[in-house]
Amino acid sequence: MMTERYIDINESIFAKCGDRVSEILATVADRYVGSNPPHPMTYRAFCADGILKKHDYSYNFNLTERFPSLENGQLVYAWCKYWSDAEAPLNFILYCYGPLILYANGAQIYKANIADELNPKRRTVVTVPMNKGWNHLVFQFTKTEAGCGGSLGPGSYKSNPVHFLAPSPERSGHEGWIYSEPQNAVWSELPGEGSTEADHGVTWYPKLQWNAAEQENNPIARIFGKLEGAYALAWTKLRSFSQQVREVELTGCAAGKIAVYLDGDLKCTVDKAGAFRVGLSLSYGEHDLTVQSFGSGEAVGFKLDSLPDGVQLVEPYPVHGSKDAWLYLGPFAAHETVPDLADSLRSLVETEAGGTFWRLDQPNTWVRPFTENALFGKWNYPLGVTLYGMLQTGKLLERDDLLQYVYKHVETCTRLYGYALWDKEQYGASGVLNTLATLDSLDDCGSFGATMLLALQEQKLEGAERIADVIADYISTGQERLPDGELYRKPRHVDFPNATLWCDDLYMSVPYLCRCYQRTGEISFLEDAANQFIQFKKRLYIPELQIMSHVYDFGIDKPTRIAWGRGNGWVLFSLSELLAVLPENHGQRAELIQFFNELCEGYLRLQGVSGLWHQVLTEPESYEETSCTSMFLYAYARGVRYGWITDTEKYIAAIHKGWNGMARISIDKFGNVYGVCRGSGYSYSVGYYKDDLSWLLNDTHGIGIVLLAGIEVLQLERHLAAGKTGAAAV
């Protein structure tokens, strides 16, 4: 049976705009921005003495190391909370180092069996039901001669690198688990919503309070020590409520040499220990107050007295878990310049001794950024193509607001790259840019990187040049290749035990290689891109159908011969990207244009009656799929406009039919996009693609592609209206 349409025609964008491309593009783009505003990263307190993550983003409860004197039979409890936007289960990967029980919201979810206890490398998938709102997870670990503890991480850390929050009100806003001191008996009641750390009368770790001796010192001294030959910064803001400029005197006690800055201007220097005072002129609003403390002998730091009425200290930047209005940074060599304060929160702070970042006045507690937005500020391959569509839409519609949105998203990522690498080194796994910080596949870099390079042609983006070189080197020398140079995927884990060749990877590599050629002029990048198509065709092309198999599995040593729609879409889309920049005199250009035409013919025969192509191209009973439809329209429109296709009339008709169909079926009047297949694995069974790979609303695998299809349709309309034939595309 044919699948039912996604939306009623009266609810479609066609009912409001017809098939007018520019209006549809604007509606889809505006909905996306409205649903994903450019919020900054979330900054949280994190105690580096707590439970750290492993490279796979799992929390590692190595309790025999944390408690060397832990005795057999003793127990340790660990507790955290997690916010869920919906009532839906989450899959986690669990490894057991000994007996354990996992509870969620008071209910037992999993109890380790004998096989788990005896094999710490045994991988167990645990499904945890999540309520909407806060969910409390509790581990009960038992010590045996074999060990104590375990690890818990996300089912897919690349796509969903979850992090947990400290559950108690005492640590509100902190990232991570807390865990109890060793216990001699099982608790009759588990902690949960409304519980405090004092309820069980035990000590919880990591340590939250300074000890008595440490509290005698000022914050600079207890955080950084003596600072011999160095300095540290303390940063806060002064807020004045007066409408007029007012004179304010700050007083305090310096333990050693300090310098006081207001809004970056030096206001006074105190050369020796003792009381100090400094006069400041404050207009209405907030002002940066920075105190630079130099190491001098045994004493360092300062304490500030109470402020006069009408002036208060406020935190210089929102940090969840902060308990006062100060942030601390250092140490710096005495001759190093003071860094820009605002910039220092958006990238790694470099010192002569290496990188560092801001700290709080709590034991070994650091400020860490985390990517908690649903989409903005993330780096992954679907977002790469989404932002590609947004960028090109902004250019074509002359919408500077869309361009600035894309630039801000990309630069939010590129600025944090150095920090992400440092964060991973310090804490086991980075809280931001998880895919790029753990770069080990084309998915991690090629798609988003290609959009980054395109944006870089128009806008300077801090950190982008460094990342561009890293990705180019990875694709050229780091990713696994077969003897003829084609990029393949080595076996990674139990789910994909064999080496494989995916047609998707033509998109994950070729557009980036094309951008590298444009950036550097190095023809080797285009030679590599062209070779990918030549080699992929040998293993994945189905000549009698003139379409592509999704995957070649080298363990089975056969292609799947399943014509997954989006996989085929990536092939034709990426080939059009290559042909657009391949020199006219290139030796393989004629062969690639012929391949392009063969594929176009194969796909044209499979267009559905409504204008859309199907999830499995050869299975009209499978659902109408929006992302592959968009990619075929994109490539067809380019083929006509560039002159790669000579028999143009039938393709122009197919483009009109496809775009009209999407406007009626796939896009509603609010700009929501329907019918985009979720991210896939692969199978030799057509049922996997038809039945298991369902579609998602507003999936990022499709939004950008819809925009790009519309852009090419609009440019083709303008091209044809101008009466041009065979002219180069813009």
N, C-alpha and C positions, 0 to 999 in steps of 0.2 A: 504494500500500500504506500502511496505517496504520503510524505509527512505533512502534517497540518502547518499552515502558515504561522509564523511567530506572533504576529500582531494583526488585529483587524485593520482593514484598509483605512477606516476612519481615524484610527490612532496612529497611522504611519506619517512619516515626514512628507510623503507624497501628497497627503491630504492638505498639507499646509503650503508646501513649496513646489509641488509637482516634481519634475526631475531637474529643477534648476540647481546646478552644481554648487555655485558659490554660496547660496543660502544654506544648503545642506551641510557643506563644509563648516560654515560658521556655527551652525547649531551643534554639530558633533563636537567641535573643538571647544566651544564655550561650556558645554555640559561637562566635558572632561576637566577643564580647569576649575569649574565651580565645585566639582566633587572631590578634587584633589588640590586644595589651595597650597600655596608654597610655604607651608609652615617649616620652621627650622627643626634641626635635630633636637631630640629630648636629652637634656643633660641630667645625669644622676650621680649621687654619691655611691662610691664603691670602695669597700675595704679590701685591699690587696692581700690581707691575711685570711680572707674567706675562701669559699669553695671556688676554684678556678675551672675553666673549661679546657677540654682537649681540642685538638685540631678539627674534630668533627662537630664542634659546638655542644658536646655533651658535658654536663657538670660531673666532675670527677671527685667522688667521695672516697678519698684514700685515707680511711680513718685509722688504720694501723700506723700510718706515718704521722698523722696528727696527734695520736695518743699512743706513744710507744709502750706505755705501761698498761694499756688496755688488756683486761683479763678475759679469758674464755668465759662465755656466758653473759658478760656485760653487754648492755645495749647503748646505742646512741640514736637519738632522734634528730631528724632534719625536717625543716618546715619552710614553706614558701607560699606565695600566692601568685595567681595568674589571672589577668583580665581577659574575658572572652566577649566579643561583641554579639555573639549569637549562641544559642543552645545547640552545640554541635561537638562531636567527639574529635579528639586529636590523637594522632599516632605518635608514639615515642619509641626510641630504641633503648633497650635496657640491657646492661651487663651486670652480673652479680659477682662480687668478690667474696661472698658468704651469704648466710641466710638473711633475707630481707622481706619486708612486707611494704607495699605501697598503698596508701590510702588517698582518696580524693573526696573532699567534702565529707569526711567521716566514714565513708564506705570503703571496704577493702577492694582494691582493684587487681592486685597481683601479689601472689606469694611465691617466692622462689622454691623450685623443686630440687631434688637431689642433683639432677643433671646441671642445673644452673650453678649450684654451689661448688661443684667439682670442676667446672669449666668456665673460668672467667672470660674466655673468648667467645662464649656462646651468645649469639645475638638473638634477642627476644623482642618482638614487636608487641608493645602494650598499648591498647586503646583506652584512653582516659576520657570518660564523658565529661563535658564541660557545661556548666550552667551559664546563662547570660549574666555577666557581671563578674564579681570576684569568685575565684575558686581556690581553695586551700589544699595543698598537697603535703602529705607527711610521709616520710620514710621511717620505718623501724629497722635498724640494722643490729644484728647480733654477732658478737665476736666468737669465732671458732679458731681452732688451730690452723685452719686454711686461710683465714683472713677476715676482714670486716669492711663492708662498704659496697660500692657499686658505682655505676655511671648511668645517667639518664640524659638523652638528647633528642632532638627533633627527628622525625622520620626522614626529612629531607632538609638538611641544613643549608643547602644552596638556595632553595626557594622559600624556606620558612625558618630562619634562624631564631627561634623563640628564645626569650630570656625571661626569667622569673624575678619577682620582686620580694624584698624582705617583708614578712607578713605582719610584723608586730607594730603597734602604734609608736613604740620607741624608735623604730627605724623607718618610719614612713618615708617613702620615696627612694630608699636605697635599692640598688640592684642586688640580686642574689639570694641564696639560701642562708638560713641561720641553723646552727646545730647545737645540740645540748652537750654538756659534760657527760662522761660515762655514767650510766644508770645501772642499778643492781636488780631492778624489777620492772616488769611491764607496766606501763601507765594504764590506769583504768579509764582515763578520759584524754582524748587527743586535743591538741590546740586547733583552733579554727577561727572563724569570723568572730570578732569581739574579744579574743583572747589577748593577754599581754604576756610579756616574758616573765613576769613575776608570778604568774598563776601556778606554776609547778614548783616554785621555790628552788630552781636550779640556775646554774650559770649557763648563759648562751654565748656562743661564739659566732663570728669573730668579735673581739673585744670592742665595745662601743665607747667606753669612757676611758679617759686618761687616768693613770693611777695618782695617788696623792702627791708623790714627788714631782711628777710631770705637771700637775696642775699648779704647782708653785711657780713654774716658769711662764713667760709670756708665749703666745702662739708661735712666733717665729723661732724661738729657742727650742720649743718642744717638737716642732715639725722638722726643722732643718739642722739642729745641733749648733755647733760653734761657728760654722760658715768661715773657716779660716781662709783668708784671701779671696772671699767671694761675697756676694750679696743675694738677698731674696726680696721679693715684692709682696706687699699686702695691698689689696685693691678693694675698695668699696665705693659707694656713691653717697654724696651729701644731697639731701633734698631740702630745699628752702621753700617755705609756704608764703613768703612775703612777696607782695606785688612789686615792691621797689627793691632796688639793690640794697643789700644790707651788709654791714660789717660784722664778721663773726670771728671770735677768737677761739682757736682750738688749743687745748692744753693737755699735757700728758707727761709721761716719764720715759726717757730713752735709756735703754740698757747699754747702748753703744752708739756709734755713729749712724745717723739716719738722714735721709733727704725726703722732703715732703713736696708732692706735686699736686696741683689742681688743674684738671683738664689738660694735662700734659705739660704745664708750665711749672718750672721749679719755683717754689715759694720760700723755702728756707732749708738750710743745712744745719744739723746739730752735730758738732764734732766730738762731743764726749758725753758720758753718761750723766743723767740728771734730769731735772724738770725742764720742760720746754713749752713754749707758746708760739703760735703763729697766727697772724691776722689774715683773714680771707675776705674777699668781696664776693658775695653770692647774689646772683640774680635769681628770679623765680625758676623753679624746676630742679633738675638733677645735674650733678657735677661729679666727674670722676675724681676721687681722692686716692692717691697712691703714695705709699710709704716705702721707701727703699732702705733696707736695713743691711748694714755692712758688718762683716765679721771683724772683731777687734779685741784680741785677747780672749778672756774667758766669757764675756757677756755680749749678747746680741739681742736686737729686737726692741720692742716698745709696748707701752700700754697707753691707751687714749682715755682721757677723763670723759665724764658725761657731757653731752652737748647742750648748748643753750636752748631755751624754748623756741619753737618755730623751725627748728632744724633737726633732721633725723638721718640716721644711717639706713640705707636700703641696699639690698644685694645688687651687685653690679650686673648680674645676669641670673635668670631663674635656674636654680639647680635644685632638683628634687632631693630631699634629704639633708640639705644644708640647715644648720641650726643657728647661724648668725648671718651677719651682712658682709662677711669678709671672704675673699678668695686669696690663695697664696700660690706663689710661683717661684721656682728657682731650683737649685742654686745657679747663679751666673758668675763667671769670673769677674773680678772687680773692674776690669777695663771694658767689659762688654756693654753695649748700649741697651737701654731699656726697650723691650719690644713694644710694638703697637698693641694696645690692650684689646681693641675690638677684633683685630686680625688673629690674635693669639687664641681665641676661642674657636676659630674656624679652621685651624690647621695646626700641625705639630709645631711646638716651640723649639727651635734649634738653639743649642748652646755649644760651646767648645767641647764639652764633655759628652755631647750627644743630645738626643731629644728628651723633652720633658713636657709636662702639662700641669694644669692647675690642681691645687689640693685644698682640702678643708681642714678646719681645726678639730679633727677627730683622728684617732689612732690609724696611721697608715691608710688614710682615706683620700681617694682621688676623685676628681671630676671626670666622668666619662660620657661622651656623646653616644646615643643609641638611636638607630633608625626605627622609630615607632610610627611614622606616617605609613599609611597603607601603600602609597606609591611614591609620593614626592621625596626626592633625595635618595631613592634606591637606585642601584645599578644592577640590571639584569638584561637578558637578551630581549624579552618581550617589550620592556620599556625602551630599549634602544630603537626598535621599529616604531613604537608609539610616538616617541619624541621626533623621529625622522619625519613622520607625517605631520606633527604639529609644527615643526620648523618650516617645512615646505609650504604648509597652509599659510603660515604667517607671512612668508615671502610673497606668495601668489596673491593673497588678499590684501597685502600691504597693511598687515595688522602687527604693529610694533609690540603690542601687549602680549601677543602669542610668542613672538620672538624672544622677548625678555623673559617670559616664563620658562622657555626651553633653556636659554642661557643660564638662568639661575639654577635650574635643576641640575644641569650638567656641571656647573662650577661648584655647586654644593658638594658634588662627588669628587671632582678633581682636586679641590683644595684639601680634602680630608684624606687623600691617598697616603701621604707620608705618615699621617697620624695613624691610619688604619694598620699599616705595617708595624708601627711601634706598639700599638695597642695589642695586636696579636702576639707580639714577642713578649710583652709584659704579662698578659693575662690568659694566654692560650688561644683565644679567639677574639676577633675584633667585634666591637659593637656596631660598627658602620662598615659599609662596602665589603660585606662578607664574601661576595663572589670574587671581586678583584683581589682582595687580600689573600685568598686561597686559590689563586689562579692555577687551574690544572685542566682546563678544557676550553674548546672554542666557544662554548656557550657563555663562558665567564667574561669574554672580552670582545669578540668580533663585532657583534651587532651594536652594542652600546658604543663601542669604540669608533665604529664607522660614523655614527651620528655625531660623536664628539669631534671627529676630524672635520666633518662638514660644518659644524657650528664654528670651529676654530678658523675656518676660512673667512668668517665674517666678524668674529668677536674674539678678543684676547681672553683666554680662560686660564686662570692661575692653576698650575699643576698639570695642565693638559699635555704639554710637550713631553714631559717626563713619562706620562702614562702611554702616550703614542709610541714612544720608543720601546717601552716594555712590551706592549702588545705586538708590535711588529716583530720583535725578536722572538716572542713566544710562538707566533704563527709560523715564522720562518725556520726556527731552529728547535723550539721546545715541544710542539705538538707532534705526536707520533705520526710517522709516514710509512707507506709501503715502498717497495723498491722503485716504483715508477714515480714516486713523489706525491701520490694522493694522500690526503689527510684522513686518518681513520681513528677510531676510538679503541683503545686497549681495554681488556677486561677490567672492571672496576670493583664489583662486589657480587654477591650471590644472585642479585636480580639480573645482571647482565654478565654472564660468565665468559662470553666469547668476544673476540675482537670483531668489530663491526664497522661498516661503512654506511653512513646515513646521508640521504639526499638533502636533509635539512642543513648539513654542514657546508653546502655550497653557499648558503646565505651567511653562515657564521664566519666565513673566511673571505669569499670573493669581494663583497663590497668594501671590506676593510682594506684588502690588497689594492683595490682600485683607488681608494682615497690615499693610500700610501704613495702610489704612483703620482697622483696629483700633488701631493705634499712635497715629494722629494725629486720627482722626475726620473727615478730609477726604474728602468724598463723591466728589471728582474721581477718586480712585484706583479706586473701584468703577465709576464711569462708564466709565473706560478699560477695565477688565476686562470689563465687559459688552459693550462695543463690539467687543472682540477676537473674541468668539464670533459676534456678528452678522456681522462682516466675513469671518471665516474660513469660516463656513458658505457664503457666496456662492461661494467658489472651490473648496472641498474636499469639500463634501457630495455624496454619491451618493444622490439621493432614492429611486430604485427599490430600493435595498438598505438605505437608512436607516443608512448607515455613512460613514466619511470616507476620502478619498484621503490618502496620506501627505504628498505634496508637490505644490505648484504651481510649475512652472518658467516664468518669464516670458520666457525666451529661446525656448522651444518654445511658450509661451502656452497650455499645457494642464495639467490635473492629471494625475498619474501613474495614477490610478484603481487603484492597488495598495492593498489594505486590510491594511497591516501591522498586526499585532496590537498591539504596544506603542504605536505611534503613536496608534491609536484608543483604547487604554487611557488615555493621557495626556489625551485630549479629555474623556472621561466623568469621569475622576478630577478634573480641574481644574474642570469645570462643577459638580460636587458641592461643591468648595471654595468656589466663588463663591456658589452658592445658599444655602449654610449661613450666610452673613453678609449677603446682599443683603436690604435692608429689604422688608417685606411690601408696602409701598406703592410700591415702585420701578416706574417706568413700563415697564420691559422684563422684569419678573419673569415675567409670564405667558408671554411669548414664549420665554424661556429654559427655563421648566419644560416647555413643549410640546416644545422641541428635545431636552431631556433624555429625555423619554418616547419620542420618535421614535428616538433613538439606542439607548435601552434595548431597544426592540422589535427593532431591526435586529440588535443583538448577541445577543439571546436566541435568535433563529432559528439562529444560527451556533454555539451551544455544542456541543462534541463529546460523543460517547457516554460518555466517561469522566468528563465534567464539566469538562474543561479546554477552553479555546479554542486555536486553532492559530496558528502563527507568521504565516501569511497566512490571515486569517479565512475567506476564501472557498475555500481550498484544503485540504480535509481530509487530503490526502497530506502536507502540511507538518507539521513536528513540533509536538507539544503544548507550548505556551509558557506559562511560569509567571507572568511579570510581567504580561502583559495579563490573564490569568485573575484574578490578584489584584486588579487595578484594577477589573475589571468587578464582582467580588464586593463590593469596597469601596463602589462607587457604588450598586449595587443595595441593599445593606444600609442605606446612608444614605437612599436614596430611599424605602424602606419606612418607616424609623424617623421620618423627617421628615414623611412624608405627601405627598411629591411624586408618588409612584406610587399610583394608586388600585386597580388590579387587582393586588393584592399576592400572591395565593396562588402564581401561577406563578413569581414572582420569588423568593419564599421557598424554593420547591422547587429553583430553579436555584442559589441560594446554598448550600443544603445539599449538593447534588450536586457543586458546584464545590469547596467546602472539603473534602469527603470525598475527592474525586478527588485534590486536591493532597496530602492527608495520605498517600494510598496511593502516589502516583506521584512527587511532586516533592520530598518532604522525607524524608531518612532518619532513622534512630533517633538519630543524633548531632547532628541539626540542620542538616546540610548541605542546601543548596537547589540543585536541579537544574533544567535546562530554561529558563534565562534567556538570551534572545538577547543577544549581544554588542552593543556600540555600533555604530550604523549610519551609512551614507551614505544615498543614495537612488538609485532607478533606475526606469525605465519597464518593466523586465523583471521578471516575477514570479520568474524563476529566481534573481535576485540575492538576494531575500529567502528563498526556499526552500532554496537550495543553498549560497550563499556566506556568509550570515549564520548561522553555527552558534551553538549555545548554549554557555555556559560554566558551570562549577561555581562556586557561591557568588559569582556576579557581583553587584556592588553596584547594578546596575540593578534587581535583583529582591528582595534580602533585606529591605529596608525596606518594600517594597510588600507582600510576604508578611505581614510583621508588621502592617501597617496593615489589610490585609484581615482578618486574624484578630481584630484589635481591634474592627472594625466588626461582624464576625460575632458576637463575644461580646456586644457591647452590644445587638445586635438580639435575641439569645437572652434576655437579661435583660429587655429591653423587652417582648418578646412574653410572657414568663413572667409579667410583672407585669400583663398584660392591658390594656396601654395601646395606643391607636391614635391615630395622627396627632399625637403629642406632639413637642415640640421636642427635638432631640438634645442630649446633654450635650457 
